[in-house]
Amino acid sequence: MVFGVTMAWLVALAVAGNVLPLSSAVASAVTAGVASFIIVYVSRFMPFSNVPATFYGFASAFAFLLMHSGSFSTSAMSAPDLNNVLLCVPASLLIGSVLGVIHQRLAYLFTEGRQRPTKPEAMRLTPVNLGTAIPQR
């Protein structure tokens, strides 16, 4: 998710800084398309292999930029404060992920013994070997 936030930050910097000599709508589309290609391309490497999580981070960053007034500027995106999407959104996503794990553990503890699995299963987001088919349960 942090990789997605970083890619969104780079796209937003390119659009806010008028890097491309295009209108902001066209520049947004072009840079987001290039970023999407890069996200899918680097998914071959294990730390970046969870493409849906990366795009979730990408979308979360743009939600923050569009909903939080004053954050879609190069000065706000480079300042070390809570208007900076690169600082605020990853922290928020990390807190949400930790709370999700705590929720899973508490749900396991509060489930009746006969309904509870023998041990809590770790949720695997990506297959172990990307070259093999995923077995059906």
N, C-alpha and C positions, 0 to 999 in steps of 0.2 A: 504494500500500500504506500509505503514511503517513496518507492521508486515512481509510482504514479503521481504522487504529489510533486515530486521533483520535476517530472516531465511537464506537468501542468504549470508549474512555476516558470519553467523555461519558455513555454508557449506564451504565457501571460506577459513575461518580460519582453518577448519579441513583438507582441501586439502593442503593448503599452509604450514601448520605445520606438515604435514605427520603423522597425528594422526592414520590413518589406515595403516597397513603394506602391502599396495597394490600399484600398479602403479597409477599415478595421474589420468589417464583416468577411471580406475575401481573405485578408491576412489571417484571421482567426481560423477559417476553414482550411487554408493551406497548411498552416503550422500545426493544427490539430491532426490533420491527415498525415503529415510527416511524423509527428510524435506517435500516432497510432501504429504506423509502420515500424518505427523503432521499437516500440513496446512489444509487438508481436515477434519481431526479429530476434531480440535478445531473450525471448522466452525459451530459447534453446538451452540456456545456461540455468542450472538448478536454482540459484537464489532468485531468479526472475521468472521462474516457470509458471507461476500462478497468475495467468493473464486476467481472470476476472477480478482478483484482488487488486491488481495494478490499476485496472480501469475504475475500480471503486475508489481508490485513492485519487485518481485523476478527476473523477466526477465530484468527489468531496471537496477537492481544492477549488474547482470552479464554482461550486455551490457557495463556498465561503467567500470567494472573490466577488461574486455577483450579489450576495445578500448582505455583506458587511460593507457599509458605505466607506469610501475613502481608501479601500485596500487595493483597488485595481490601478495602481500607479507605480512607476519604477521606484519612487522614494519610499513608498509604503512596503513594497516587496523586498527592499534591501535594508530596511531599518530593523534593529534588534528589539522589536517590541511585539505586542499581540496583534498588530495589524499585518504582520508578515505571515503570509500563508505558509511559508516553508517552516515556520516555527510552531504556529498554532494548530494547524490541521494534523500533522503527525502526532503531536502530543495528545490531541483529542482522540485520534484513532487508536493510539496505544492504550489510553485509559479505557476506551470502549472494549478493546480486545481483552484486557485484564478482567474487566467486569463480566464479560461473556464467559471466561474460563471459571470465574468464581461462581457464576450462576449455574454452570454445568455441574460443578462439584456439589453445590448445595442441593440441586435437584436430585443428584445421585444419593446424597445422604438422606433426603426426606422421602425417597421412594420406598414403598413397602418391600420387604425382603423377597417375596415371591415374584414381584414384578421387576426387580432389579437384576441387571446382568451380573455375572460372576465378578467382573471387575470393570471399572469404567474404561471404555474404549477411547483411545486417542483418535480424534478426527483427522483423517489424512485428506489434505486438500489436493494433492497431486499424486499420481500413480508412482510406485517405486521405480519401475522401469518404463520409460515412455515408449519403448519399442514394442511392448507386448500389449495384448488386449486386456481390458479391465474385466475381471471375473464378475459374473452376475450373481447376486445373492438371492 
